């Protein structure tokens, strides 16, 4: 199945050129000439990655990126820009872009970068328990494709523990019992099919939640 890419750029020539070029590389390509049109598309269709122009009339690329991430949409994004200076790349990456590419660029470079960010996203999803996403240094809860991802509110200690427990899943991690208990309570409140258990003398481990909760070792 072809990967679906959404190209958002107000330049008709560049947008259509990218559509043709990416299609020739095996992608299924949708296009939008503005942030508003892109939002309408994403309300109806999920895509595997987004190519996003920085400078557009109306809502610019950076504003669209912030809006998308604030809504919980973690689709991988490459930002395009003709603006010079490292601070522009920093702005994009700091607000949730996965990669940044300066104009002019070679199509083959864009293709390779798209493949890379989609592979990274796929690996993150495969390594996480079902319903849990880690990206942009935050954990998000998304139980199914119809849900809007929402941030799992964690303290710095809880986030660090959950990172260690899921890198990879199955790790046994030493931690403060109080931190582990707080994290377990938060996980149990949003995900019914996973739990954090005590491994005697060693620490804690994240595991699938059995149907008979009485068999789970309590923290």
N, CA and C of each residue as an Amber inpcrd file, in Angstrom:
protein
   657
   0.8440000  -1.2000000   0.0000000   0.0000000   0.0000000   0.0000000
   0.8770000   1.2480000   0.0000000   0.5970000   2.1950000  -0.9120000
   1.3840000   3.4110000  -0.9980000   1.2110000   4.2710000   0.2450000
   2.3020000   4.8990000   0.6690000   2.2340000   5.8460000   1.7750000
   1.5840000   7.1400000   1.2960000   0.6910000   7.7060000   2.1110000
  -0.0270000   8.9240000   1.7430000   0.7120000  10.1430000   2.2850000
   0.9900000  11.0940000   1.4010000   1.6900000  12.3220000   1.7570000
   0.7810000  13.5130000   1.4590000   0.7110000  14.4710000   2.3730000
  -0.0020000  15.7170000   2.1360000   1.0180000  16.8250000   1.9340000
   0.9850000  17.4630000   0.7550000   1.8700000  18.5840000   0.4480000
   1.0840000  19.8740000   0.6190000   1.5680000  20.7600000   1.5050000
   0.8920000  22.0370000   1.7770000   1.8190000  23.1650000   1.3520000
   1.4490000  23.8680000   0.2710000   2.2870000  24.9540000  -0.2430000
   1.4160000  25.8470000  -1.1170000   1.5550000  27.1630000  -0.9780000
   0.7290000  28.0810000  -1.7610000   1.2770000  28.3000000  -3.1700000
   2.4940000  27.8370000  -3.4490000   3.1000000  27.9590000  -4.7710000
   2.5840000  26.8270000  -5.6550000   1.7340000  27.1870000  -6.6360000
   1.1000000  26.1640000  -7.4770000   2.1230000  25.3200000  -8.2240000
   3.1690000  25.9790000  -8.7510000   4.1640000  25.2590000  -9.5400000
   4.9140000  24.2540000  -8.6750000   5.3720000  24.6970000  -7.4970000
   6.1110000  23.8010000  -6.6090000   5.2080000  22.6860000  -6.0950000
   3.9940000  23.0430000  -5.7120000   3.0720000  22.0460000  -5.1650000
   2.7770000  20.9460000  -6.1830000   2.4820000  21.3480000  -7.4180000
   2.1840000  20.3510000  -8.4540000   3.4330000  19.5690000  -8.8470000
   4.5920000  20.2510000  -8.8410000   5.8360000  19.5490000  -9.1380000
   6.1480000  18.4850000  -8.1000000   5.9260000  18.8200000  -6.8180000
   6.1520000  17.8420000  -5.7500000   5.1660000  16.6850000  -5.8480000
   3.9320000  16.9930000  -6.2130000   2.9450000  15.9190000  -6.3700000
   3.3900000  14.9400000  -7.4390000   3.8100000  15.4680000  -8.5900000
   4.2390000  14.5990000  -9.6810000   5.4960000  13.7990000  -9.3110000
   6.4730000  14.5010000  -8.6940000   7.7200000  13.8320000  -8.3420000
   7.5370000  12.7570000  -7.2950000   6.7670000  13.0660000  -6.2440000
   6.5530000  12.0920000  -5.1710000   5.6940000  10.9200000  -5.6570000
   4.7540000  11.1960000  -6.5520000   3.9370000  10.1160000  -7.1170000
   4.8130000   9.1410000  -7.8980000   5.7950000   9.6730000  -8.6410000
   6.7060000   8.8200000  -9.3870000   7.5710000   7.9650000  -8.4740000
   7.7420000   8.3980000  -7.2190000   8.5090000   7.6040000  -6.2460000
   7.6140000   6.6650000  -5.4330000   6.3600000   6.5230000  -5.8420000
   5.4950000   5.5220000  -5.2320000   4.6020000   6.0060000  -4.1120000
   4.5770000   7.3220000  -3.8660000   3.7090000   7.8520000  -2.8260000
   2.3270000   8.1840000  -3.3990000   1.3260000   8.1390000  -2.5400000
   0.0050000   8.6580000  -2.8630000  -0.0510000  10.0780000  -2.3140000
  -0.2530000  11.0720000  -3.1870000  -0.0470000  12.4650000  -2.7920000
  -1.3400000  13.2710000  -2.8420000  -1.6340000  13.9490000  -1.7290000
  -2.7060000  14.9370000  -1.6550000  -2.0570000  16.3100000  -1.5630000
  -2.7470000  17.3500000  -2.0370000  -2.1660000  18.6850000  -1.9750000
  -3.1590000  19.6840000  -1.4110000  -2.6000000  20.7460000  -0.8220000
  -3.4100000  21.8550000  -0.3020000  -2.6260000  23.1430000  -0.5090000
  -3.3360000  24.1910000  -0.9240000  -2.6860000  25.4680000  -1.1660000
  -2.7180000  26.4010000   0.0190000  -3.3270000  25.9540000   1.1290000
  -3.4140000  26.7880000   2.3240000  -3.5960000  25.9190000   3.5520000
  -3.3890000  26.5250000   4.7190000  -3.5710000  25.8010000   5.9770000
  -5.0380000  25.4110000   6.1670000  -5.9600000  26.2800000   5.7450000
  -7.3890000  25.9820000   5.9020000  -7.7810000  24.7470000   5.0870000
  -7.3080000  24.6860000   3.8400000  -7.6130000  23.5260000   3.0030000
  -6.9890000  22.2600000   3.5840000  -5.7690000  22.3890000   4.0990000
  -5.1030000  21.2360000   4.7120000  -5.8770000  20.7300000   5.9220000
  -6.3990000  21.6400000   6.7240000  -7.1810000  21.2390000   7.9060000
  -8.4290000  20.4700000   7.4970000  -9.0830000  20.9160000   6.4250000
 -10.2820000  20.2200000   5.9380000  -9.9430000  18.8040000   5.4860000
  -8.7920000  18.6570000   4.8350000  -8.3670000  17.3280000   4.3790000
  -8.0780000  16.4210000   5.5700000  -7.3410000  16.9470000   6.5510000
  -6.9400000  16.1250000   7.6950000  -8.1050000  15.7910000   8.6110000
  -9.1890000  16.5560000   8.5280000 -10.3940000  16.2290000   9.2910000
 -11.0550000  14.9620000   8.7520000 -10.7540000  14.6300000   7.4930000
 -11.4170000  13.5020000   6.8410000 -10.4870000  12.3290000   6.5670000
  -9.1850000  12.6230000   6.3860000  -8.2460000  11.5930000   5.9390000
  -6.9850000  11.6180000   6.7950000  -6.4860000  10.4490000   7.1560000
  -5.1980000  10.3440000   7.8380000  -4.1130000  10.1300000   6.7980000
  -2.9910000  10.8220000   6.9700000  -1.8610000  10.6540000   6.0480000
  -0.6540000  10.1600000   6.8270000   0.3390000   9.6650000   6.1010000
   1.5360000   9.1210000   6.7450000   2.5870000  10.1780000   7.0310000
   2.5610000  11.2810000   6.2810000   3.5160000  12.3660000   6.4980000
   3.0110000  13.6260000   5.8070000   3.5410000  14.7630000   6.2430000
   3.1520000  16.0610000   5.6900000   4.4020000  16.8200000   5.2740000
   4.3550000  17.4070000   4.0710000   5.3880000  18.3420000   3.6140000
   4.7680000  19.7250000   3.7190000   5.3110000  20.5830000   4.5560000
   4.6600000  21.8400000   4.9440000   5.5370000  23.0470000   4.6380000
   5.0170000  23.9710000   3.8210000   5.7380000  25.2050000   3.5190000
   5.6720000  26.1430000   4.7200000   6.7800000  26.8250000   4.9960000
   6.8290000  27.7460000   6.1350000   6.0570000  29.0360000   5.8520000
   6.2770000  29.6450000   4.6850000   5.6910000  30.9450000   4.3620000
   4.4650000  30.7750000   3.4730000   3.2770000  31.0720000   4.0220000
   2.0350000  31.0210000   3.2570000   1.1430000  32.1700000   3.6860000
   0.2850000  32.6740000   2.7960000  -0.6770000  33.7060000   3.2150000
  -1.6920000  33.1200000   4.1830000  -2.3170000  33.9820000   4.9700000
  -3.2290000  33.4880000   5.9980000  -2.4220000  32.8620000   7.1170000
  -2.8360000  31.7230000   7.6040000  -2.0500000  31.0180000   8.6180000
  -0.7990000  30.4530000   7.9720000   0.3720000  30.8160000   8.4950000
   1.6140000  30.3060000   7.9050000   1.9030000  28.8920000   8.4040000
   2.9900000  28.3180000   7.8760000   3.3070000  26.9410000   8.2090000
   3.5780000  26.7160000   9.6800000   4.2460000  27.6680000  10.3160000
   4.5590000  27.5140000  11.7320000   3.2910000  27.5420000  12.5760000
   2.3630000  28.4430000  12.2280000   1.0940000  28.4990000  12.9510000
   0.2930000  27.2250000  12.7710000   0.3090000  26.6850000  11.5450000
  -0.4050000  25.4350000  11.2780000   0.2140000  24.2830000  12.0510000
   1.5410000  24.2650000  12.0970000   2.2450000  23.2220000  12.8400000
   1.8620000  23.2490000  14.3170000   1.8620000  24.4250000  14.9180000
   1.4930000  24.5590000  16.3330000   0.0600000  24.0870000  16.5560000
  -0.8360000  24.4990000  15.6760000  -2.2470000  24.1140000  15.8080000
  -2.3990000  22.5970000  15.7310000  -1.6840000  21.9940000  14.7900000
  -1.7790000  20.5480000  14.6080000  -1.2620000  19.8080000  15.8370000
  -0.1090000  20.2020000  16.3360000   0.4600000  19.5260000  17.5040000
  -0.3860000  19.7630000  18.7540000  -0.9300000  20.9530000  18.9080000
  -1.7700000  21.2340000  20.0770000  -3.0420000  20.4020000  20.0730000
  -3.4820000  19.9930000  18.8800000  -4.6820000  19.1500000  18.7800000
  -4.3650000  17.6810000  19.0480000  -3.0580000  17.3590000  19.1730000
  -2.6560000  15.9800000  19.4200000  -2.2970000  15.2120000  18.1720000
  -2.3260000  15.8700000  17.0020000  -1.9650000  15.1930000  15.7580000
  -0.4510000  15.0950000  15.6580000   0.0810000  13.8660000  15.6500000
   1.5250000  13.6420000  15.6590000   2.0570000  13.1290000  14.3110000
   1.3060000  13.3920000  13.2300000   1.7780000  12.9910000  11.9070000
   3.1690000  13.5710000  11.6390000   4.1110000  12.7630000  11.1460000
   5.4510000  13.2870000  10.8540000   5.4000000  14.4290000   9.8440000
   6.1760000  15.4880000  10.0930000   6.1410000  16.6880000   9.2540000
   7.5530000  17.1270000   8.8800000   7.7420000  17.3970000   7.5820000
   8.9440000  18.0740000   7.1120000   8.5440000  19.4900000   6.7100000
   9.2120000  20.4930000   7.2740000   8.9360000  21.8770000   6.9030000
   9.8930000  22.3110000   5.7950000   9.3400000  23.0530000   4.8350000
  10.1250000  23.6270000   3.7470000  10.1980000  25.1390000   3.9420000
  11.3420000  25.7220000   3.6370000  11.4390000  27.1730000   3.7740000
  12.5030000  27.7450000   2.8600000  12.2390000  28.9720000   2.4000000
  13.2480000  29.7290000   1.6630000  13.9470000  30.7010000   2.5940000
  13.5380000  30.7120000   3.8700000  14.1170000  31.6160000   4.8590000
  15.4800000  31.0800000   5.3040000  16.4440000  31.9630000   5.3980000
  17.7850000  31.5410000   5.7890000  17.9740000  31.6980000   7.2920000
  19.0290000  31.0620000   7.8090000  19.3550000  31.2080000   9.2190000
  18.9120000  30.0140000  10.0370000  19.7860000  29.5550000  10.9500000
  19.4640000  28.3790000  11.7640000  18.2860000  28.5970000  12.7040000
  17.9850000  29.8640000  13.0360000  16.8920000  30.1150000  13.9800000
  15.5530000  29.6790000  13.3920000  15.4170000  29.6920000  12.0620000
  14.1710000  29.2550000  11.4390000  13.9790000  27.7510000  11.5820000
  15.0590000  27.0100000  11.4130000  14.9870000  25.5680000  11.6330000
  14.6720000  25.2700000  13.0880000  15.2910000  26.0090000  13.9850000
  15.0630000  25.7960000  15.4140000  13.6040000  26.0490000  15.7590000
  13.0060000  27.1230000  15.2010000  11.5920000  27.4160000  15.4570000
  10.7130000  26.2550000  15.0410000  10.9730000  25.7290000  13.8490000
  10.1510000  24.6320000  13.3560000  10.3090000  23.3770000  14.1860000
  11.5450000  23.0000000  14.4710000  11.7990000  21.7820000  15.2440000
  11.2830000  21.9060000  16.6720000  11.4240000  23.1080000  17.2450000
  10.9700000  23.3260000  18.6210000   9.4580000  23.2260000  18.7440000
   8.7540000  23.4720000  17.6470000   7.2900000  23.4360000  17.6900000
   6.7120000  22.1490000  17.1280000   7.5750000  21.1420000  16.9110000
   7.0550000  19.8190000  16.5920000   7.3520000  19.2820000  15.2190000
   8.0800000  20.0340000  14.3660000   8.4610000  19.4760000  13.0700000
   9.4630000  18.3430000  13.2810000   9.3820000  17.3250000  12.4590000
  10.3160000  16.2020000  12.5490000  11.6000000  16.4430000  11.7690000
  11.5140000  17.3170000  10.7590000  12.6830000  17.6280000   9.9460000
  12.4480000  18.9650000   9.2650000  13.5140000  19.5410000   8.7130000
  13.4660000  20.8710000   8.1290000  14.3350000  20.8660000   6.8870000
  13.8030000  21.3730000   5.7630000  14.5290000  21.3450000   4.4970000
  14.4660000  22.7180000   3.8450000  15.6250000  23.2960000   3.5450000
  15.6990000  24.6270000   2.9520000  15.5500000  24.5560000   1.4400000
  14.8230000  25.5260000   0.8810000  14.7060000  25.6560000  -0.5650000
  15.9280000  26.4050000  -1.0900000  16.4000000  26.0780000  -2.3050000
  15.9730000  24.9630000  -3.1670000  16.5270000  23.6380000  -2.6670000
  15.8960000  22.5450000  -3.0290000  16.3330000  21.2240000  -2.5770000
  16.1430000  20.2180000  -3.7070000  16.8100000  19.0880000  -3.5890000
  16.6680000  18.0040000  -4.5490000  15.5090000  17.0930000  -4.1320000
  14.7140000  16.6760000  -5.1030000  13.5760000  15.8010000  -4.8030000
  14.0380000  14.5400000  -4.0920000  15.1680000  13.9730000  -4.5240000
  15.6410000  12.7380000  -3.9180000  15.9340000  12.9260000  -2.4330000
  16.4300000  14.1090000  -2.0490000  16.6860000  14.3690000  -0.6310000
  15.3790000  14.3980000   0.1510000  14.3550000  15.0290000  -0.4190000
  13.0470000  15.0630000   0.2430000  12.5000000  13.6500000   0.4000000
  12.6190000  12.8270000  -0.6300000  12.1310000  11.4490000  -0.5720000
  12.8240000  10.6840000   0.5580000  14.1430000  10.8060000   0.6460000
  14.9010000  10.1000000   1.6830000  14.5130000  10.5830000   3.0700000
  14.3140000  11.8810000   3.2080000  13.9150000  12.4150000   4.5190000
  12.5060000  11.9700000   4.8990000  11.6140000  11.9170000   3.9350000
  10.2680000  11.4060000   4.2020000  10.3140000   9.9540000   4.6540000
  11.0810000   9.1500000   3.9540000  11.2000000   7.7390000   4.3350000
  11.7630000   7.6010000   5.7460000  12.7060000   8.4580000   6.0810000
  13.3370000   8.3970000   7.4000000  12.3680000   8.7520000   8.5140000
  11.6140000   9.8540000   8.3640000  10.7150000  10.2550000   9.4560000
   9.5410000   9.2880000   9.5890000   9.1200000   8.6870000   8.4810000
   8.0370000   7.7130000   8.5710000   8.5220000   6.4200000   9.2280000
   9.7570000   6.0360000   8.9520000  10.3300000   4.8520000   9.5910000
  10.4770000   5.0770000  11.0870000  10.9580000   6.2600000  11.4730000
  11.0970000   6.5720000  12.8950000   9.7470000   6.5440000  13.5860000
   8.7350000   7.1100000  12.9380000   7.4010000   7.1220000  13.5230000
   6.8540000   5.7220000  13.6770000   7.0820000   4.8780000  12.6560000
   6.6200000   3.4870000  12.7120000   7.3040000   2.7300000  13.8410000
   8.6100000   2.9520000  14.0190000   9.3530000   2.2860000  15.0890000
   8.8360000   2.7060000  16.4530000   8.5590000   4.0040000  16.6120000
   8.0330000   4.5040000  17.8870000   6.7090000   3.8450000  18.2210000
   5.8310000   3.7090000  17.1870000   4.5250000   3.1080000  17.4260000
   4.6550000   1.6290000  17.7630000   5.5730000   0.9200000  17.0670000
   5.7210000  -0.5190000  17.3000000   6.3090000  -0.8140000  18.6770000
   7.1690000   0.0790000  19.1790000   7.8330000  -0.1660000  20.4490000
   6.9860000   0.2270000  21.6480000   5.8990000   0.9410000  21.4210000
   5.0480000   1.3950000  22.4980000   3.8940000   0.4230000  22.7390000
   3.4430000   0.2860000  23.9790000   2.2200000  -0.4800000  24.2260000
   1.0560000   0.1360000  23.4630000   0.0770000  -0.6730000  23.1280000
  -1.0800000  -0.2080000  22.3780000  -1.7640000   0.9610000  23.1000000
  -1.9640000   2.0500000  22.3710000  -2.6320000   3.2190000  22.9480000
  -1.6890000   4.2720000  23.4660000  -0.3890000   3.9740000  23.5130000
   0.5940000   4.9090000  24.0490000   1.5430000   5.3430000  22.9390000
   1.7430000   6.6560000  22.8030000   2.6320000   7.2200000  21.7840000
   3.6430000   8.1180000  22.4810000   4.9050000   8.0250000  22.0610000
   5.9170000   8.9460000  22.5750000   6.5080000   9.7200000  21.4140000
   6.3440000  11.0320000  21.4400000   6.9270000  11.8950000  20.4240000
   7.0460000  13.3020000  20.9770000   7.9940000  14.0660000  20.4050000
   8.2190000  15.4470000  20.8550000   8.4290000  15.5210000  22.3660000
   9.0760000  14.4760000  22.9120000   9.3950000  14.4090000  24.3400000
   8.1620000  14.3930000  25.2310000   7.0480000  13.9190000  24.7180000
   5.8330000  13.7790000  25.5200000   5.1880000  12.4330000  25.2280000
   4.4830000  11.8850000  26.2300000   3.6610000  10.6940000  26.0240000
   2.2310000  11.1400000  25.7230000   1.6220000  10.4840000  24.7350000
   0.2480000  10.7730000  24.3630000  -0.5770000   9.4960000  24.4500000
  -1.8550000   9.6540000  24.7640000  -2.8000000   8.5430000  24.7870000
  -3.6850000   8.6350000  23.5500000  -3.7610000   7.5510000  22.7860000
  -4.6360000   7.4850000  21.6100000  -5.1080000   6.0440000  21.4940000
  -6.3280000   5.7730000  21.9670000  -6.8040000   4.4000000  22.0850000
  -7.1750000   3.7680000  20.7510000  -7.6280000   4.5790000  19.7890000
  -7.9290000   4.0410000  18.4600000  -7.8080000   5.1610000  17.4450000
  -7.9460000   4.8170000  16.1630000  -7.7110000   5.7860000  15.0930000
  -8.7100000   6.9340000  15.1080000  -9.8620000   6.7440000  15.7430000
 -10.8720000   7.8030000  15.7820000 -10.6190000   8.8040000  16.9050000
  -9.7800000   8.4320000  17.8650000  -9.5040000   9.3080000  18.9990000
  -8.5380000  10.4220000  18.6160000  -8.6650000  11.5520000  19.2960000
  -7.6580000  12.6060000  19.2180000  -6.6340000  12.3350000  20.3090000
  -5.3610000  12.2690000  19.9240000  -4.3090000  12.0090000  20.9170000
  -4.2770000  13.1280000  21.9500000  -4.1060000  12.7550000  23.1960000
  -4.0200000  13.7590000  24.2510000  -2.7990000  13.4740000  25.1260000
  -2.2150000  14.5440000  25.6090000  -0.9960000  14.4170000  26.4010000
  -1.2910000  13.7020000  27.7120000  -0.4170000  12.7730000  28.0840000
  -0.4920000  12.1240000  29.3860000   0.3160000  12.9830000  30.3550000
  -0.3690000  13.6370000  31.2630000   0.2900000  14.5690000  32.1770000
   1.1470000  13.8130000  33.1830000   2.4570000  14.0030000  33.0990000
   3.3990000  13.3090000  33.9670000   4.4000000  14.2990000  34.5420000
   4.8500000  14.0160000  35.7610000   5.9580000  14.7780000  36.3140000
   7.2340000  14.3520000  35.5880000   8.3030000  15.1110000  35.7760000
   9.5760000  14.7650000  35.1310000  10.0450000  13.3760000  35.5540000
   9.8780000  13.0330000  36.8310000  10.3000000  11.7090000  37.3230000
   9.4500000  10.5970000  36.7180000   8.1230000  10.8310000  36.6320000
   7.2220000   9.8310000  36.0720000   7.5070000   9.6080000  34.5880000
   7.7540000  10.7090000  33.8550000   8.0550000  10.5940000  32.4260000
   9.3440000   9.7960000  32.2150000  10.3570000  10.0980000  33.0140000
  11.6280000   9.3840000  32.8810000  11.4580000   7.8970000  33.1560000
  10.6730000   7.5660000  34.1720000  10.4320000   6.1590000  34.4880000
   9.6970000   5.4670000  33.3430000   8.6760000   6.1160000  32.7940000
   7.9210000   5.4970000  31.7050000   8.7880000   5.3340000  30.4600000
   9.6710000   6.2900000  30.2100000  10.6110000   6.1430000  29.0990000
  11.4870000   4.9050000  29.2870000  12.0000000   4.7390000  30.4740000
  12.8720000   3.5830000  30.7530000  12.0980000   2.2660000  30.6810000
  10.8410000   2.2900000  31.0960000  10.0190000   1.0780000  31.0690000
   9.6540000   0.6570000  29.6430000   9.6630000   1.6020000  28.7190000
   9.2300000   1.3080000  27.3470000  10.3730000   1.3260000  26.3410000
  11.6180000   1.3610000  26.8140000  12.7820000   1.3780000  25.9080000
  13.7240000   0.2190000  26.1830000  13.3590000  -1.0030000  25.7570000
  12.0720000  -1.3930000  25.1780000  11.1040000  -1.8320000  26.2660000
   9.8660000  -2.1110000  25.8400000   8.8890000  -2.6880000  26.7640000
   9.4420000  -4.0180000  27.2580000   9.3640000  -4.2400000  28.5580000
   9.9350000  -5.4420000  29.1510000  11.1200000  -5.1450000  30.0440000
  11.6690000  -3.9170000  29.9200000  12.7470000  -3.5120000  30.8210000
  12.3020000  -3.5860000  32.2730000  13.1940000  -4.0270000  33.1340000
  12.9720000  -3.9310000  34.5790000  13.7760000  -2.7370000  35.0610000
  13.0960000  -1.7900000  35.7140000  13.7070000  -0.5010000  36.0430000
  13.5910000  -0.2220000  37.5380000  14.7120000   0.1170000  38.1530000
  14.6860000   0.5380000  39.5600000  14.1150000   1.9530000  39.6460000
  13.2850000   2.2010000  40.6480000  12.6730000   3.5200000  40.7890000
  12.1360000   3.6940000  42.1960000  11.8720000   4.9280000  42.5520000
  11.2430000   5.2300000  43.8280000   9.8510000   4.6140000  43.8610000
   9.5040000   3.8780000  44.9250000   8.1650000   3.2920000  45.0120000
   7.0570000   4.3240000  44.8720000   7.2760000   5.5320000  45.4010000
   6.2520000   6.5680000  45.3180000   6.0380000   7.0110000  43.8710000
   7.1370000   7.1870000  43.1230000   7.0320000   7.5840000  41.7130000
   6.3540000   6.4810000  40.9090000   6.7550000   5.2340000  41.1630000
   6.1760000   4.1040000  40.4440000   4.6810000   3.9800000  40.7360000
   4.2910000   4.2170000  41.9690000   2.8750000   4.1250000  42.3400000
   2.0630000   5.2060000  41.6480000   2.6030000   6.4370000  41.6170000
   1.8870000   7.5340000  40.9520000   1.7350000   7.2520000  39.4610000
   2.8140000   6.7580000  38.8390000   2.7590000   6.4590000  37.4120000
   1.7590000   5.3480000  37.1300000   1.7770000   4.3120000  37.9680000
   0.8490000   3.1980000  37.7630000  -0.6010000   3.6690000  37.8450000
  -0.8930000   4.5580000  38.7830000  -2.2490000   5.0850000  38.9280000
  -2.6730000   5.8370000  37.6720000  -1.7660000   6.6390000  37.1320000
  -2.0980000   7.4070000  35.9260000  -2.2790000   6.4900000  34.7210000
  -1.4130000   5.4840000  34.5840000  -1.5340000   4.5450000  33.4700000
  -2.8420000   3.7700000  33.5670000  -3.1580000   3.2670000  34.7470000
  -4.3820000   2.4890000  34.9340000  -5.6410000   3.3070000  34.6560000
  -5.5580000   4.6170000  34.8680000  -6.7440000   5.4650000  34.6780000
  -7.0700000   5.7100000  33.2050000  -6.0920000   5.5030000  32.3140000
  -6.3330000   5.7980000  30.8940000  -6.1830000   4.5840000  29.9840000
  -5.4560000   3.5650000  30.4090000  -5.2590000   2.3720000  29.5890000
  -5.5920000   1.1320000  30.4020000  -6.6020000   0.4000000  29.9660000
  -7.0620000  -0.7600000  30.7400000  -6.2910000  -2.0350000  30.4240000
  -5.5070000  -2.0320000  29.3330000  -4.8590000  -3.2800000  28.9210000
  -3.3660000  -3.3200000  29.2130000  -2.8820000  -2.4540000  30.1110000
  -1.4830000  -2.5260000  30.5190000  -1.3680000  -2.1370000  31.9800000
  -0.2810000  -2.5830000  32.6040000  -0.1050000  -2.3280000  34.0240000
   1.3900000  -2.2660000  34.3360000   1.7200000  -1.7210000  35.4870000
   3.0970000  -1.7020000  35.9870000   3.1500000  -2.5930000  37.2160000
   4.0480000  -3.5820000  37.1960000   4.1260000  -4.5350000  38.3010000
   5.4930000  -4.4500000  38.9820000   5.5550000  -4.9690000  40.1830000
   6.8020000  -5.0450000  40.9440000   7.5390000  -6.3360000  40.6050000
   8.8200000  -6.2070000  40.3060000   9.7030000  -7.3730000  40.1540000
  10.5640000  -7.3920000  41.4130000  10.2710000  -8.3260000  42.2960000
  10.8510000  -8.3260000  43.6370000  12.3800000  -8.2120000  43.6100000
  12.8690000  -7.2390000  44.3520000  14.3020000  -7.0470000  44.4970000
  14.9820000  -6.3660000  43.3260000  14.2150000  -6.0430000  42.2650000
  14.8390000  -5.4680000  41.0750000  14.2300000  -4.1370000  40.6520000
  12.9190000  -3.9980000  40.7720000  12.2990000  -2.7470000  40.3520000
  10.9100000  -2.9680000  39.7910000  10.6450000  -2.3540000  38.6230000
   9.2920000  -2.3650000  38.0590000   9.3350000  -2.6970000  36.5710000
   8.1870000  -3.1690000  36.0780000   8.1020000  -3.6160000  34.6880000
   6.7020000  -3.3380000  34.1670000   6.6020000  -2.9300000  32.8980000
   5.2890000  -2.7080000  32.3060000   4.8770000  -3.9740000  31.5560000
   3.6150000  -4.4010000  31.7590000   3.1430000  -5.6700000  31.1980000
   1.7100000  -5.5110000  30.7080000   1.2550000  -6.4320000  29.8170000
  -0.1600000  -6.4480000  29.4440000  -1.0160000  -6.7070000  30.6710000
  -2.1710000  -6.0850000  30.7370000  -3.0730000  -6.2430000  31.8730000
  -3.9050000  -7.5030000  31.7070000  -3.8020000  -8.4680000  32.6230000
  -4.6290000  -9.6780000  32.5170000  -6.0800000  -9.3720000  32.8500000
  -6.9620000 -10.2320000  32.3940000  -8.4000000 -10.0180000  32.6610000
  -8.6990000 -10.1660000  34.1470000  -7.9380000 -11.0310000  34.8510000
  -8.1180000 -11.2100000  36.2910000  -7.0990000 -10.3460000  37.0130000
  -7.4760000  -9.1300000  37.4100000  -6.5360000  -8.1850000  37.9940000
  -5.9730000  -8.6660000  39.3180000  -6.5800000  -9.6550000  39.9280000
  -6.0840000 -10.1510000  41.2130000  -4.7380000 -10.8450000  41.0670000
  -4.3970000 -11.2510000  39.8200000  -3.1160000 -11.9300000  39.6310000
  -1.9520000 -10.9540000  39.4750000  -2.2620000  -9.6630000  39.3900000
  -1.2130000  -8.6650000  39.2170000  -0.6190000  -8.2970000  40.5670000
   0.7060000  -8.2450000  40.6170000   1.3790000  -7.8320000  41.8480000
   1.2220000  -6.3360000  42.0280000   0.6950000  -5.9440000  43.1490000
   0.4770000  -4.5350000  43.4200000   1.7780000  -3.8540000  43.8430000
   1.9150000  -2.5750000  43.4510000   3.0830000  -1.7940000  43.8570000
   2.9180000  -1.3430000  45.3010000
